[in-house]
Amino acid sequence: MAASGNPISEASTTSTLWLPGSALHCYESSLRLRDWLLTPGLLTERIRSAAGDRFSMRVLCENAHGDEHLREIVMCCELRIWLFAQTRIPSNTLLLHPWLGHIGNNTLGAALAKHSDTTRSDFSYSRLLPDTQIIADALRHSALPSQALWVRRSEFSVARAPFSLYEVFIPTIGEC
């Protein structure tokens, strides 16, 4: 579980550059990784399709953390982690939609599919350093050496109640 209430460490928030997808070609030279980053919608189906019967998702935590609810998962091909994701749900949103605190082993996409009043913002992207909390968490769970990783951020709203999703792309995504 994250040690900080903010997935982006306090020291890095002022210098974090969030990019639109159209700018990724200037910052990421790997066509393979860029293709994964620019996957429209939820990544679950693409990861599930690429991994086939070797797909798995593990819930790392799903509980209250400060003034919000935190859910962290990894999606894998066999035991190789491809994606670390963090859903952050403000307490006000959780009061209105308590089911968001009990997604369990379902994917976020499957849980949201039952609610037609759900919207999602455009994606923004940032390559964050290992001193940011979310990257430190992703590296720890993935057993990777210290390195910068790409994060895709989006905001959801269920009946106008907001929450955030941060998806950390492990460099070996798509390789099993």
C-alpha positions in Angstrom: 0.0 0.0 0.0 1.2 3.5 -0.7 2.8 5.3 2.2 1.6 8.7 1.2 -1.9 10.2 0.7 -0.8 11.5 -2.7 0.4 9.1 -5.4 2.7 11.8 -6.7 5.1 12.7 -3.9 4.9 16.2 -2.5 8.4 17.1 -3.8 7.5 16.3 -7.4 4.0 17.8 -7.7 5.2 21.2 -8.9 7.5 19.8 -11.5 5.2 17.0 -12.8 4.4 17.5 -16.5 1.2 15.8 -17.6 1.0 15.4 -21.3 -1.9 14.7 -23.7 -1.6 11.5 -25.8 -0.8 13.5 -28.9 2.5 14.6 -27.3 3.8 11.1 -26.5 5.7 10.7 -29.8 8.0 13.5 -28.6 8.8 11.8 -25.3 8.7 8.0 -25.8 10.7 6.5 -28.7 9.4 2.9 -28.2 6.6 2.4 -30.6 5.5 -0.8 -28.7 5.3 1.0 -25.4 3.6 4.1 -27.0 1.0 1.8 -28.5 0.2 0.4 -25.1 0.1 3.8 -23.5 -2.4 5.0 -26.1 -4.8 2.1 -25.7 -8.2 3.6 -25.7 -10.5 2.9 -22.7 -9.7 0.4 -20.0 -6.6 -1.8 -20.5 -8.1 -4.9 -19.1 -9.4 -6.4 -22.3 -6.2 -5.7 -24.2 -4.0 -7.2 -21.5 -6.4 -10.2 -21.1 -6.3 -10.8 -24.9 -2.5 -10.5 -25.1 -1.8 -12.7 -22.1 -4.5 -15.3 -23.0 -5.0 -18.0 -20.4 -1.9 -16.7 -18.6 -3.7 -13.5 -17.6 -4.2 -12.8 -13.9 -5.2 -9.8 -11.8 -4.3 -9.5 -8.1 -5.8 -7.0 -5.7 -3.0 -5.7 -3.5 -5.1 -3.6 -1.2 -8.6 -2.2 -1.1 -9.2 -0.2 2.0 -9.5 3.3 3.7 -6.4 5.3 3.5 -6.6 8.7 5.1 -9.6 10.6 3.8 -10.0 8.4 0.7 -10.4 4.8 -0.3 -7.4 3.2 -2.0 -7.4 0.2 -4.3 -4.2 -1.2 -5.8 -4.0 -4.0 -8.3 -1.6 -5.6 -10.7 -2.3 -7.3 -14.0 0.0 -10.0 -15.1 1.0 -12.5 -17.7 1.8 -15.6 -15.7 3.8 -14.0 -12.8 5.2 -11.1 -14.8 3.5 -7.8 -13.9 2.5 -5.7 -16.8 0.5 -3.0 -15.1 0.2 -1.5 -11.6 -3.0 0.5 -11.1 -4.2 2.7 -8.2 -7.8 3.8 -7.9 -8.2 6.7 -5.4 -11.8 7.3 -4.3 -12.6 10.4 -2.1 -14.6 9.7 1.0 -17.5 11.8 -0.3 -17.7 9.7 -3.5 -17.6 6.5 -1.4 -20.5 7.7 0.8 -22.6 8.2 -2.4 -21.4 4.9 -4.0 -20.3 2.4 -1.3 -20.0 -0.3 -4.0 -16.8 1.4 -5.1 -15.2 0.3 -1.9 -16.0 -3.4 -2.5 -14.9 -4.1 -6.1 -12.9 -7.0 -4.9 -11.5 -9.4 -7.6 -13.6 -7.8 -10.3 -11.9 -5.4 -12.7 -12.8 -1.7 -12.4 -14.2 -1.9 -15.9 -16.6 -4.8 -15.0 -17.7 -2.9 -11.9 -18.3 0.4 -13.8 -20.1 -1.4 -16.7 -23.1 -1.8 -14.4 -23.5 2.0 -14.1 -24.6 3.9 -17.1 -24.0 7.2 -15.4 -20.2 6.9 -15.6 -17.9 9.2 -17.5 -14.2 9.3 -18.0 -11.9 12.2 -18.7 -9.3 12.2 -21.5 -6.0 10.6 -20.5 -2.9 12.5 -19.4 0.6 11.0 -19.2 3.7 11.6 -17.3 7.0 9.8 -17.0 7.6 9.8 -13.2 10.8 9.3 -11.3 11.3 6.5 -8.7 11.1 9.0 -5.9 7.4 9.5 -6.5 5.3 7.2 -4.2 3.3 5.5 -7.0 6.4 4.6 -8.9 8.2 3.4 -5.8 5.1 1.2 -5.1 5.0 -0.1 -8.7 8.8 -0.9 -8.7 8.5 -2.7 -5.3 5.7 -4.9 -6.4 7.3 -5.6 -9.8 10.7 -6.3 -8.2 12.3 -3.9 -10.8 15.4 -1.7 -10.3 15.0 2.0 -9.7 13.8 3.7 -12.9 11.3 6.2 -14.3 8.0 4.8 -15.5 5.1 6.1 -17.5 1.8 6.8 -15.7 -1.6 7.3 -17.4 -4.0 9.3 -15.4 -7.8 9.7 -15.8 -10.7 11.0 -13.8 -13.9 9.1 -13.5 -17.3 10.3 -12.4 -20.3 8.2 -11.3 -23.4 10.4 -11.2 -21.0 13.4 -10.9 -19.1 11.8 -8.0 -15.4 11.8 -9.0 -12.5 9.5 -8.4 -9.1 9.0 -10.0 -7.2 6.1 -11.7 -3.5 6.0 -12.1 -2.1 3.2 -14.4 1.7 2.5 -14.2 3.1 0.8 -17.3 5.8 -1.7 -16.6 8.4 -1.6 -19.4 7.8 -5.3 -20.3 4.1 -4.9 -20.8 3.0 -7.2 -23.7 6.0 -9.5 -23.2 5.2 -12.9 -21.5 
